[in-house]
């Protein structure tokens, strides 16, 4: 087994990079799995809160998951006007996430909600769903297009009907 970063960890790292590039006021963004002490605010905690298998998968051998992602935007209670700062920051993050692919090769993210997470409003929560396809795409080639494509018509398909298939690429010559 190769030493490859787990897919969800890679997703969180890519999301953290996206957030800090698009919201420069953030001091940093990290997945919950990382222990960052001390925390410099404003800060974004990223959590994959769950997922379900998406019904509209790519039919390419990949598994399509709809991730339920939670981002907690944190501001220090000692910062001046922290309630407004964290609320405005959460609004900016919401706009940066909404209908964006987040610089990843997936469908656009769909924001579900943004709301205060704590009573003192030093933390805001943004939740969104993101359909992602994991695994090797069986139809992905190494940059080489097919040189020949043949088409069969049901029910006369399969190995037993190999001679019934019509070549469509390249177009057959009339010779």
N, C-alpha and C positions, 0 to 999 in steps of 0.2 A: 504494500500500500504506500502510495507516495505521501510525502510530507507536504500536504497542501492545506492552506487555511480553510477551516470549515466555512461552508457557504453562508450561513447566517452571520458569522463573525465578519466575513468579507463584506457582506451587505451593510452591516453597521459601520464598518470602517469607511466604506464609500459614501454612506450617508453623512457621517461626521465631516468628511472632507467637503462634501457639497454644502453643508450648512455653514461651515466656517468661511468658505469662499463666497457665498451669496449673502451672508449676514455678518459683515466684518465687525460689528459691535460685539459679537460673541467672543469671549476670551478663549473658549474651547468647547468641544463637543465630544462625548465619549459614550461608548456602550456601558451598560450597567456592570458588565463583567470586569471592567478595569477599576482598580483601586487608585483613585487620584486624590492625594492629600498633600497639601491643603488645596481646596477648590478655589479657583479665581473666578469670580462672577463678573458679568453674566455668563451662565454656563448652560449647556443643554445635555441632559441625560437621555440616551436612546435606549429603548427597550422594545424587543419583539414580544408583545403581550400574548400572542397566539397566532394561529392560522387555520385555514381550512383548505381542503383541496378544491381548486376551482373547476367548475364544470366545463368551462370554455377553453380547455387545454389546447396546446398547439398541435397535438397529434403527430409529434415528431420524435417520440420516445422520451421526451422530457416530462418532468412532473411540474404541473402548474399549481402554485400555492398562492392563496390570497392572504398576505401577511396583515396582521393587525398591529400597527406600529404606534408606540406611545413615545412622545418626546416631552420631557419635563424641562421647562425653561426656569432657571433659578437665578434669583438676584439676592444679594445680601440684604438683610433687614437693616443693616447699618448704612447702606447706601442712601444718599439723598433721594427722596421721592421714588423709592424702590417699587412701590405699587404701580405707578404709571410706567416706569421703565420696563418692568417685566411684562406688563399688559401690552405695551406698544411693541416690545420685542416679539411676543407671541403672535401678534397680528402680522408682523413682517415675516416671521417664519411660516405662518399659515399661507401667506401669499406666495412665498418661495416654493412651498411644497405642492400647493394645489395645482392639479393638472400638469405636473412636471414629471418627467421620467427620472429626475434626480441624477442626470448624467449616467444612467445605467441603461442597458439594452432591454428594458421592460416597458410595460404599459404605463401610462401616466398614473400618478398617485391620486387618490380621491380622499380629500379631507372629510372627516366625519364630524369632528367638533373641536372647539378650543374653549377652555374654561379655567377659572381659578382651581387650583388643586388643593390649596390650603386655605384655611379661614382668614389668615392674615394677608393673603394674596401675594406672598413673596415667591410663590411657585405657580406657574400656569402649565396646564396640560394641553397638548395638541395630539389628537388621535387621527390616524389616517389608515386607509387600506391601500395595499399595493400588490397587484398581481405580478408574480415573478415566475419565470420558468427556470428550473434547475435541472442539471444533467446534460449529457451529450445529445446534441441535436443529430438524429440519424440522417438527416438530409443535408447536413452541412458538409461541404466538400472543402478540400484544401486549396481553394481558389481555382480549381480546374472545372470548367463547365463540362457537362456530359457531351460526348461526341456523337451519340446515337440515342434516340428516344423512339420507342415503339409503343403503340396503343392497341389495347384489345377492348372488345365490347362484350359486356356481360350478357348472357351467362357463359360465353365462350372465352373464358380467361383462365389463367393458371398454366402450369408447366405442360399439361396435356394439350394445350391449345397454342403452343408457342408459334406454330406456323400460321395461325390465324391473325396474328398481330400485324398491324400496318406500321411501317416506319414513317415517322413524321419529321424527325430531325436527324441528320440533314435531309432536306427534301429529296425524295428519290428522283433520279434522273430518268428521262424517257428513253435512254439507250437500250 
